[in-house]
Amino acid sequence: MSPVTTVPGSGMTRSDGTSFTDVPRSALAWSSVALTGAIFPVAYVLMTRLLPWAFLDSWVAPAILVSVILAAATTGLLALLVRHEHSWLVVLALIVSLPLAVFSTFMMAGEVLFPH
């Protein structure tokens, strides 16, 4: 059992994990922050066609982008729920990646179900 500590100034107790003002402690939390930060450069490179590779004009580019978004949201949720990382960086990463993951999942499902 992990020790229960009192959060200074709030009167609340927590068993483990980080407080909101701390930086993440686990590698899982840092990877969720890094993957969320990688979403926008990957999207820029793929959508502006900076790489002149022919196969990126097919379904590959959206699949790569959705994979990065889903990986960021999944690692963020695992860091929050399993590792109890309540850092502001993890919360910010979830605020950015979770809506993108839901939107991109519905868009990919729509493209598969109703191709044009």
Backbone as CSV, one residue per row, in Angstrom:
resi,resn,N_x,N_y,N_z,CA_x,CA_y,CA_z,C_x,C_y,C_z
1,MET,0.831,-1.174,0.000,0.000,0.000,0.000,0.879,1.241,0.000
2,SER,0.525,2.186,-0.782,1.316,3.402,-0.828,0.866,4.357,0.277
3,PRO,1.771,5.178,0.752,1.405,6.087,1.836,0.465,7.171,1.340
4,VAL,-0.399,7.605,2.234,-1.335,8.676,1.921,-0.722,9.976,2.413
5,THR,-0.677,10.967,1.547,-0.106,12.252,1.906,-1.151,13.341,1.757
6,THR,-0.937,14.426,2.450,-1.849,15.563,2.368,-1.303,16.555,1.358
7,VAL,-2.177,17.007,0.479,-1.785,18.004,-0.509,-1.753,19.353,0.196
8,PRO,-0.612,20.049,0.181,-0.517,21.316,0.911,-1.494,22.360,0.393
9,GLY,-2.154,23.016,1.303,-3.040,24.122,0.962,-4.428,23.725,0.525
10,SER,-4.690,22.439,0.331,-6.015,22.064,-0.162,-6.818,21.285,0.864
11,GLY,-6.148,20.653,1.817,-6.862,19.847,2.794,-7.271,18.492,2.255
12,MET,-6.865,18.185,1.015,-7.223,16.915,0.404,-6.055,15.945,0.527
13,THR,-6.352,14.666,0.473,-5.301,13.672,0.506,-5.255,12.934,-0.814
14,ARG,-4.076,12.418,-1.132,-3.905,11.595,-2.328,-3.001,10.439,-1.969
15,SER,-3.213,9.325,-2.657,-2.432,8.148,-2.309,-1.114,8.092,-3.073
16,ASP,-1.117,8.396,-4.329,0.105,8.423,-5.112,-0.140,9.290,-6.336
17,GLY,0.836,9.371,-7.204,0.695,10.205,-8.385,1.236,11.592,-8.133
18,THR,0.937,12.492,-9.024,1.442,13.841,-8.926,0.308,14.812,-8.699
19,SER,0.641,15.976,-8.192,-0.365,17.019,-8.081,-0.415,17.784,-9.402
20,PHE,-1.333,18.694,-9.506,-1.554,19.401,-10.760,-0.361,20.274,-11.144
21,THR,0.332,20.824,-10.171,1.424,21.752,-10.476,2.759,21.052,-10.701
22,ASP,2.846,19.754,-10.457,4.093,19.021,-10.663,4.300,18.701,-12.142
23,VAL,5.519,18.355,-12.484,5.789,17.824,-13.816,5.579,16.315,-13.759
24,PRO,5.317,15.674,-14.884,5.112,14.223,-14.877,6.340,13.477,-14.388
25,ARG,6.100,12.339,-13.708,7.203,11.540,-13.191,7.444,10.277,-13.998
26,SER,6.419,9.725,-14.605,6.584,8.448,-15.291,6.916,8.657,-16.767
27,ALA,7.531,7.650,-17.336,7.860,7.694,-18.764,6.600,7.669,-19.621
28,LEU,5.572,7.021,-19.124,4.306,6.980,-19.868,3.702,8.377,-19.993
29,ALA,3.758,9.147,-18.934,3.220,10.501,-18.981,4.031,11.388,-19.911
30,TRP,5.356,11.261,-19.850,6.185,12.051,-20.749,5.979,11.645,-22.201
31,SER,5.743,10.361,-22.445,5.502,9.937,-23.827,4.165,10.467,-24.332
32,SER,3.168,10.581,-23.477,1.899,11.162,-23.915,2.062,12.632,-24.258
33,VAL,2.869,13.347,-23.477,3.136,14.756,-23.780,3.906,14.880,-25.093
34,ALA,4.900,14.016,-25.297,5.694,14.062,-26.527,4.867,13.689,-27.751
35,LEU,4.023,12.676,-27.624,3.175,12.290,-28.764,2.163,13.378,-29.102
36,THR,1.640,14.032,-28.084,0.716,15.133,-28.351,1.450,16.278,-29.032
37,GLY,2.662,16.550,-28.609,3.455,17.583,-29.280,3.837,17.208,-30.693
38,ALA,3.896,15.918,-30.986,4.262,15.466,-32.331,3.088,15.490,-33.306
39,ILE,1.880,15.657,-32.812,0.705,15.633,-33.698,0.810,16.735,-34.752
40,PHE,1.112,17.941,-34.338,1.058,19.065,-35.261,2.207,19.084,-36.269
41,PRO,3.444,18.765,-35.899,4.478,18.652,-36.945,4.209,17.517,-37.936
42,VAL,3.703,16.393,-37.441,3.372,15.279,-38.345,2.251,15.694,-39.287
43,ALA,1.245,16.373,-38.767,0.150,16.835,-39.621,0.636,17.837,-40.656
44,TYR,1.534,18.716,-40.253,2.064,19.706,-41.197,2.836,19.031,-42.325
45,VAL,3.688,18.093,-41.960,4.502,17.412,-42.980,3.616,16.591,-43.917
46,LEU,2.632,15.897,-43.366,1.798,15.032,-44.199,0.811,15.809,-45.059
47,MET,0.228,16.864,-44.519,-0.820,17.566,-45.252,-0.283,18.600,-46.240
48,THR,0.921,19.084,-46.028,1.493,20.027,-46.994,2.356,19.340,-48.035
49,ARG,2.478,18.018,-47.921,3.229,17.198,-48.865,4.687,17.660,-48.980
50,LEU,5.309,17.893,-47.842,6.733,18.238,-47.838,7.586,17.067,-48.288
51,LEU,7.093,15.864,-48.074,7.785,14.665,-48.548,7.152,14.243,-49.872
52,PRO,7.895,14.229,-50.959,7.312,13.945,-52.278,7.151,12.443,-52.540
53,TRP,6.662,11.715,-51.590,6.487,10.281,-51.752,5.089,10.016,-52.293
54,ALA,4.985,9.242,-53.334,3.708,9.016,-54.007,2.704,8.277,-53.125
55,PHE,3.173,7.351,-52.290,2.218,6.577,-51.490,1.560,7.411,-50.388
56,LEU,2.101,8.604,-50.091,1.460,9.460,-49.093,0.210,10.137,-49.639
57,ASP,0.006,10.083,-50.957,-1.209,10.649,-51.539,-2.388,9.703,-51.427
58,SER,-2.184,8.517,-50.921,-3.273,7.555,-50.773,-3.775,7.591,-49.329
59,TRP,-4.213,6.467,-48.849,-4.764,6.367,-47.500,-3.688,6.354,-46.423
60,VAL,-2.429,6.320,-46.806,-1.341,6.153,-45.838,-1.174,7.385,-44.951
61,ALA,-1.201,8.582,-45.509,-0.996,9.797,-44.720,-2.068,9.984,-43.643
62,PRO,-3.362,9.860,-43.975,-4.346,9.962,-42.899,-4.222,8.861,-41.853
63,ALA,-3.827,7.662,-42.282,-3.669,6.567,-41.320,-2.512,6.833,-40.360
64,ILE,-1.416,7.396,-40.868,-0.293,7.738,-39.998,-0.704,8.808,-38.997
65,LEU,-1.403,9.826,-39.467,-1.817,10.914,-38.586,-2.801,10.430,-37.521
66,VAL,-3.776,9.627,-37.917,-4.734,9.097,-36.945,-4.031,8.181,-35.952
67,SER,-3.038,7.432,-36.393,-2.282,6.570,-35.471,-1.543,7.379,-34.420
68,VAL,-0.940,8.479,-34.823,-0.241,9.332,-33.862,-1.231,9.958,-32.879
69,ILE,-2.373,10.404,-33.381,-3.391,11.012,-32.513,-3.932,9.992,-31.521
70,LEU,-4.250,8.799,-31.997,-4.776,7.770,-31.090,-3.730,7.309,-30.085
71,ALA,-2.477,7.243,-30.487,-1.412,6.877,-29.547,-1.258,7.944,-28.467
72,ALA,-1.357,9.209,-28.843,-1.249,10.290,-27.856,-2.407,10.256,-26.870
73,ALA,-3.617,10.050,-27.366,-4.775,10.010,-26.473,-4.741,8.777,-25.571
74,THR,-4.340,7.645,-26.113,-4.292,6.409,-25.317,-3.244,6.494,-24.222
75,THR,-2.052,6.951,-24.557,-1.022,7.060,-23.525,-1.383,8.110,-22.486
76,GLY,-2.052,9.174,-22.901,-2.499,10.178,-21.938,-3.536,9.632,-20.976
77,LEU,-4.494,8.867,-21.500,-5.504,8.263,-20.631,-4.886,7.232,-19.695
78,LEU,-3.963,6.429,-20.202,-3.291,5.453,-19.339,-2.468,6.137,-18.256
79,ALA,-1.799,7.222,-18.599,-1.015,7.948,-17.595,-1.924,8.540,-16.528
80,LEU,-3.069,9.046,-16.936,-3.986,9.657,-15.973,-4.675,8.620,-15.106
81,LEU,-5.157,7.538,-15.714,-5.975,6.584,-14.973,-5.167,5.492,-14.285
82,VAL,-4.098,5.019,-14.906,-3.340,3.913,-14.330,-2.195,4.417,-13.452
83,ARG,-1.426,5.373,-13.961,-0.266,5.878,-13.224,-0.607,7.031,-12.282
84,HIS,-1.831,7.530,-12.345,-2.304,8.637,-11.500,-1.440,9.881,-11.661
85,GLU,-1.091,10.182,-12.890,-0.335,11.393,-13.204,-1.328,12.525,-13.427
86,HIS,-1.414,13.424,-12.488,-2.356,14.536,-12.590,-1.644,15.847,-12.885
87,SER,-0.541,15.766,-13.578,0.237,16.938,-13.922,-0.512,17.787,-14.945
88,TRP,-0.215,19.078,-14.943,-0.883,19.962,-15.894,-0.466,19.643,-17.326
89,LEU,0.727,19.111,-17.517,1.147,18.734,-18.865,0.333,17.553,-19.397
90,VAL,0.048,16.595,-18.542,-0.750,15.439,-18.958,-2.195,15.873,-19.223
91,VAL,-2.721,16.733,-18.368,-4.092,17.220,-18.569,-4.176,18.036,-19.856
92,LEU,-3.192,18.877,-20.111,-3.170,19.651,-21.352,-3.051,18.738,-22.571
93,ALA,-2.217,17.708,-22.458,-2.081,16.750,-23.558,-3.406,16.049,-23.836
94,LEU,-4.151,15.732,-22.784,-5.463,15.104,-22.982,-6.480,16.078,-23.553
95,ILE,-6.421,17.331,-23.130,-7.347,18.333,-23.668,-7.135,18.499,-25.168
96,VAL,-5.898,18.379,-25.616,-5.605,18.512,-27.042,-5.892,17.214,-27.796
97,SER,-5.426,16.088,-27.268,-5.456,14.851,-28.052,-6.792,14.109,-28.003
98,LEU,-7.505,14.187,-26.905,-8.744,13.407,-26.799,-9.830,13.865,-27.777
99,PRO,-10.123,15.162,-27.902,-11.103,15.562,-28.929,-10.642,15.241,-30.351
100,LEU,-9.339,15.387,-30.609,-8.822,15.022,-31.930,-8.982,13.537,-32.197
101,ALA,-8.777,12.710,-31.160,-8.921,11.261,-31.329,-10.361,10.881,-31.622
102,VAL,-11.289,11.485,-30.910,-12.706,11.180,-31.153,-13.102,11.628,-32.556
103,PHE,-12.718,12.842,-32.927,-13.059,13.356,-34.248,-12.440,12.516,-35.357
104,SER,-11.152,12.191,-35.228,-10.494,11.435,-36.297,-11.016,10.005,-36.387
105,THR,-11.399,9.420,-35.258,-11.988,8.079,-35.293,-13.308,8.090,-36.038
106,PHE,-14.150,9.077,-35.756,-15.423,9.165,-36.470,-15.223,9.480,-37.950
107,MET,-14.245,10.304,-38.277,-13.986,10.613,-39.681,-13.481,9.385,-40.437
108,MET,-12.572,8.625,-39.829,-12.072,7.409,-40.489,-13.164,6.370,-40.618
109,ALA,-14.000,6.227,-39.602,-15.120,5.283,-39.689,-16.095,5.705,-40.779
110,GLY,-16.325,6.993,-40.900,-17.205,7.485,-41.961,-16.641,7.239,-43.346
111,GLU,-15.337,7.410,-43.490,-14.710,7.147,-44.788,-14.749,5.666,-45.145
112,VAL,-14.631,4.815,-44.157,-14.689,3.366,-44.427,-16.112,2.937,-44.751
113,LEU,-17.068,3.456,-43.985,-18.463,3.042,-44.183,-19.084,3.657,-45.426
114,PHE,-18.764,4.921,-45.713,-19.374,5.626,-46.836,-18.297,6.263,-47.704
115,PRO,-17.570,5.455,-48.484,-16.499,6.032,-49.317,-17.086,6.894,-50.443
116,HIS,-16.309,7.851,-50.872,-16.784,8.703,-51.965,-15.892,8.609,-53.170
